[in-house]
Amino acid sequence: MSLDQPLAPLPQEGMGFAAAWPVRAGDVDPYQRLRFDAVARYLQDISWDELHQTQLHRTDPTWIVRRTVIDVIRPITWPDQVQLRRWCASMSTRWTNMRTRITSDDGGLIETEGFWINLSESSNLPARISDDGLAYLARSTDEHRLRWRPYLTDPAPRESDTDLPFPVRATDIDQFNHVNHTCYWQAVEQFLVDYPKLVAGPHRAVIEYVAPVLAREHITVRARYEPGDPTGRPVLRLWFVVGGITTTVVRIMPLPE
C-alpha cells in the first residue's frame, strides 16, 4: 500500500475479531463528531481485547504500533453504538498490518490500518512472532512478506511562531515510560479546530511514530497547511519535535474521489 491507495478489504464476511460498545460523551468534539484520539483508543482497546481473548497473550504479549491510517468514510457521531472488526491484512515474521473496520448503528464507517510490531519482553526489540501467533494471524491473509516503508518522509520545517508546545502529562505515559500513541491525536485535534473543512467530507489521517517520547521530555508541534497539494487537495502536515529531532509525523487530507 502507498499513501493514496485504498485499504485492503475484509477477505470474507464475518472473519476477524469483533467487539462493540457505545460512543460516549468523552469521545466526541462539541459537534458530536467522534474524535481521532477516541478512534485511536478504540483501536488500542480492541487490540488489547483480542490479545487477551486469544492465545496471543501467552505467546506474543507485547506489541507497539508504528503507523496508523484512519479513513473516515462516513463520520460517527454521538450518541451511537459502534461495532469493530479486526483482522490481519498482511504480515511478516516480526510485524503485521492489522485492519480494523468501525461501523455504527446510524451508518457511520471508519476504516483503519495499523502497522504493529511484536517486541521481545526481555530486550524490547522487534522479535519473531511465535509459530502459534503466525498461524493465528495467517488465517485472514496470504501476504507473508510485509516490509516497513514510511509514507511520511517530508523533513520538518524550521521553527516558526505557529509552533505549539504540547506538554506531556503524567497521564500520557504508558507502561513503557513513553507517551502513549493515542495521546498524539489530541494535538492533532487542537490543530484541526482551525481547518474544519478538512474533516467535513471523507478524509484520511496518517500518523507515523519515528521515535518514542519519554516522560518529562518537551514536545513542540510544527504545522503546515497547504490549500492544495500537487493533486489539488488540501493537506495539513504536523511534525512532533523533541530537542530538534522529529519523533512523529502526521498528515490529514481528503480521500481521493
C-alpha positions as CSV (number, residue, x, y, z in Angstrom):
1,M,0.0,0.0,0.0
2,S,1.0,3.6,-0.6
3,L,-0.3,6.8,1.0
4,D,-3.2,7.2,-1.5
5,Q,-4.2,3.6,-2.0
6,P,-7.4,2.1,-0.5
7,L,-7.1,-0.2,2.5
8,A,-7.3,-3.9,2.0
9,P,-10.9,-5.3,2.1
10,L,-12.1,-7.9,4.5
11,P,-11.4,-11.3,2.8
12,Q,-14.6,-13.0,4.0
13,E,-17.7,-11.7,5.8
14,G,-17.7,-12.5,9.5
15,M,-13.9,-13.0,9.6
16,G,-11.8,-11.5,12.3
17,F,-12.2,-10.5,15.9
18,A,-15.3,-8.5,16.8
19,A,-16.2,-6.1,19.6
20,A,-18.9,-3.4,20.2
21,W,-19.6,-0.6,22.7
22,P,-21.4,2.8,22.8
23,V,-19.9,6.1,21.8
24,R,-19.5,8.0,25.0
25,A,-19.7,11.7,25.7
26,G,-15.9,11.9,26.3
27,D,-15.2,10.6,22.8
28,V,-16.6,13.5,20.8
29,D,-16.0,17.1,20.0
30,P,-18.5,19.9,20.5
31,Y,-20.3,19.0,17.3
32,Q,-20.6,15.3,18.4
33,R,-18.0,14.1,15.9
34,L,-16.0,11.1,17.1
35,R,-12.5,12.5,17.6
36,F,-9.3,11.0,16.3
37,D,-7.9,10.4,19.8
38,A,-11.1,8.4,20.6
39,V,-10.7,6.3,17.4
40,A,-7.1,5.6,18.4
41,R,-8.2,4.5,21.9
42,Y,-10.8,2.2,20.2
43,L,-8.1,0.6,18.1
44,Q,-5.9,0.2,21.2
45,D,-8.8,-1.3,23.2
46,I,-9.8,-3.9,20.6
47,S,-6.2,-4.9,20.1
48,W,-6.0,-5.5,23.9
49,D,-9.2,-7.4,23.9
50,E,-8.1,-9.6,21.0
51,L,-4.8,-10.2,22.7
52,H,-6.4,-11.4,25.9
53,Q,-9.2,-13.4,24.4
54,T,-6.8,-15.5,22.3
55,Q,-3.6,-17.4,22.8
56,L,-1.6,-14.3,21.8
57,H,-1.5,-13.0,25.4
58,R,0.6,-16.1,26.2
59,T,2.7,-16.4,23.0
60,D,3.1,-12.8,21.9
61,P,2.0,-10.4,24.6
62,T,3.9,-7.2,23.8
63,W,3.2,-5.1,20.7
64,I,3.7,-1.4,19.7
65,V,2.2,0.4,16.8
66,R,4.5,2.2,14.2
67,R,1.8,3.7,11.9
68,T,-1.9,4.2,11.9
69,V,-4.1,5.1,8.9
70,I,-7.6,6.3,9.6
71,D,-10.1,6.7,6.8
72,V,-13.3,8.5,7.8
73,I,-15.8,7.5,5.1
74,R,-19.0,8.4,6.9
75,P,-18.5,10.2,10.3
76,I,-19.6,8.6,13.5
77,T,-21.4,10.9,16.0
78,W,-22.7,10.8,19.5
79,P,-25.0,9.1,20.6
80,D,-24.4,5.9,18.7
81,Q,-23.2,2.3,19.1
82,V,-20.1,1.1,17.3
83,Q,-19.2,-2.3,16.0
84,L,-15.5,-3.1,15.4
85,R,-14.0,-5.9,13.4
86,R,-10.2,-6.5,13.4
87,W,-8.1,-8.8,11.1
88,C,-4.6,-9.2,9.8
89,A,-4.3,-7.8,6.3
90,S,-0.6,-8.7,5.7
91,M,2.3,-9.9,7.8
92,S,5.9,-10.9,8.2
93,T,7.7,-12.8,11.0
94,R,8.0,-9.7,13.2
95,W,5.2,-7.4,12.3
96,T,1.8,-7.2,10.8
97,N,-0.7,-4.8,9.2
98,M,-3.9,-5.0,11.3
99,R,-7.1,-3.7,9.7
100,T,-10.0,-2.6,11.9
101,R,-13.3,-1.6,10.5
102,I,-15.6,0.6,12.7
103,T,-19.3,0.8,11.8
104,S,-22.2,2.3,13.7
105,D,-25.9,1.8,14.1
106,D,-26.5,5.1,12.4
107,G,-24.5,4.3,9.3
108,G,-21.0,5.6,10.2
109,L,-18.0,4.0,8.7
110,I,-14.3,4.3,9.6
111,E,-11.7,2.1,8.0
112,T,-8.3,1.8,9.7
113,E,-4.9,0.0,9.4
114,G,-2.2,-0.2,11.9
115,F,1.4,-1.4,11.5
116,W,2.1,-3.4,14.7
117,I,5.5,-4.7,15.7
118,N,6.0,-7.7,18.0
119,L,8.5,-7.0,20.8
120,S,10.7,-9.2,22.9
121,E,9.7,-8.9,26.6
122,S,13.4,-9.1,27.6
123,S,15.0,-6.7,25.1
124,N,12.0,-4.5,23.9
125,L,13.4,-5.1,20.4
126,P,11.4,-6.5,17.4
127,A,11.1,-10.2,17.8
128,R,9.9,-13.1,15.8
129,I,6.2,-13.9,16.2
130,S,5.6,-17.3,17.7
131,D,4.5,-20.2,15.4
132,D,1.1,-20.2,17.1
133,G,0.9,-16.4,16.6
134,L,1.8,-16.6,12.9
135,A,-0.8,-19.3,12.4
136,Y,-3.4,-17.2,14.0
137,L,-2.6,-14.1,12.0
138,A,-2.3,-16.0,8.7
139,R,-6.0,-17.1,8.9
140,S,-7.0,-13.9,7.1
141,T,-4.1,-13.2,4.7
142,D,-1.9,-14.8,2.2
143,E,0.6,-11.9,2.2
144,H,3.5,-13.0,4.4
145,R,6.3,-10.7,3.1
146,L,5.3,-7.4,4.6
147,R,8.1,-4.8,4.8
148,W,8.2,-1.5,6.6
149,R,8.2,1.5,4.3
150,P,7.5,5.0,5.6
151,Y,4.7,7.0,3.9
152,L,5.6,10.4,5.5
153,T,9.1,11.4,4.7
154,D,9.0,15.2,4.4
155,P,11.5,16.8,6.7
156,A,10.3,19.0,9.5
157,P,10.2,22.7,8.6
158,R,12.1,25.3,10.5
159,E,10.8,26.8,13.7
160,S,8.1,29.4,13.4
161,D,5.7,31.5,15.5
162,T,3.0,29.0,14.8
163,D,4.8,26.2,16.7
164,L,2.7,24.8,19.5
165,P,4.2,23.4,22.7
166,F,2.5,20.1,23.7
167,P,3.1,19.5,27.4
168,V,3.5,15.8,28.4
169,R,1.2,15.0,31.3
170,A,1.7,12.2,33.8
171,T,-1.4,10.5,32.4
172,D,0.1,10.4,28.9
173,I,2.8,8.0,29.9
174,D,2.3,4.2,29.4
175,Q,3.9,1.1,30.8
176,F,7.0,1.6,28.6
177,N,7.6,5.1,30.0
178,H,6.7,6.5,26.6
179,V,3.9,8.9,25.6
180,N,1.1,6.6,24.7
181,H,0.4,6.6,21.0
182,T,-3.2,7.7,21.4
183,C,-2.2,11.0,23.1
184,Y,-0.6,12.4,19.9
185,W,-4.1,12.6,18.3
186,Q,-5.1,15.2,21.0
187,A,-2.6,17.6,19.5
188,V,-4.0,16.8,16.0
189,E,-7.4,17.7,17.2
190,Q,-6.1,21.0,18.5
191,F,-4.9,22.0,15.1
192,L,-8.0,20.7,13.3
193,V,-10.0,23.4,15.1
194,D,-8.6,25.9,12.5
195,Y,-9.3,23.7,9.5
196,P,-12.8,22.2,9.9
197,K,-13.3,21.8,6.1
198,L,-10.5,19.1,6.2
199,V,-12.9,16.8,8.1
200,A,-16.2,17.9,6.6
201,G,-16.1,15.2,3.9
202,P,-14.4,11.8,3.6
203,H,-10.8,12.2,4.8
204,R,-7.6,10.2,5.6
205,A,-5.3,10.8,8.6
206,V,-1.9,9.0,8.8
207,I,0.4,9.1,11.8
208,E,3.9,7.5,11.9
209,Y,5.9,7.2,15.0
210,V,9.6,7.7,14.3
211,A,10.9,7.6,17.8
212,P,9.4,7.3,21.3
213,V,8.9,10.3,23.6
214,L,9.8,9.7,27.2
215,A,8.3,11.2,30.3
216,R,9.4,14.8,31.1
217,E,10.6,15.4,27.5
218,H,9.3,18.6,25.9
219,I,7.3,18.3,22.6
220,T,6.8,21.0,20.1
221,V,4.4,20.6,17.2
222,R,5.1,22.3,13.9
223,A,2.2,22.6,11.4
224,R,1.9,23.5,7.8
225,Y,-1.4,23.8,5.9
226,E,-1.4,23.7,2.1
227,P,-4.7,24.7,0.5
228,G,-3.8,22.5,-2.5
229,D,-1.1,19.8,-2.8
230,P,0.2,18.6,-6.2
231,T,-3.1,16.7,-6.6
232,G,-5.1,19.7,-5.8
233,R,-6.3,18.5,-2.4
234,P,-5.7,20.5,0.8
235,V,-3.4,18.9,3.3
236,L,-2.4,19.5,6.9
237,R,1.0,18.3,8.0
238,L,2.3,18.1,11.5
239,W,5.7,17.2,13.0
240,F,6.2,16.4,16.6
241,V,9.8,17.6,17.6
242,V,11.8,16.9,20.7
243,G,15.2,18.6,21.0
244,G,15.3,19.3,17.3
245,I,14.6,15.6,16.5
246,T,11.3,14.7,14.7
247,T,9.6,11.9,16.7
248,T,6.2,11.7,15.0
249,V,4.7,12.8,11.7
250,V,1.1,13.3,10.7
251,R,-0.8,14.1,7.5
252,I,-4.5,14.8,7.1
253,M,-6.2,15.2,3.7
254,P,-9.4,14.5,1.8
255,L,-9.8,10.9,0.5
256,P,-9.3,10.6,-3.3
257,E,-12.6,10.5,-5.1
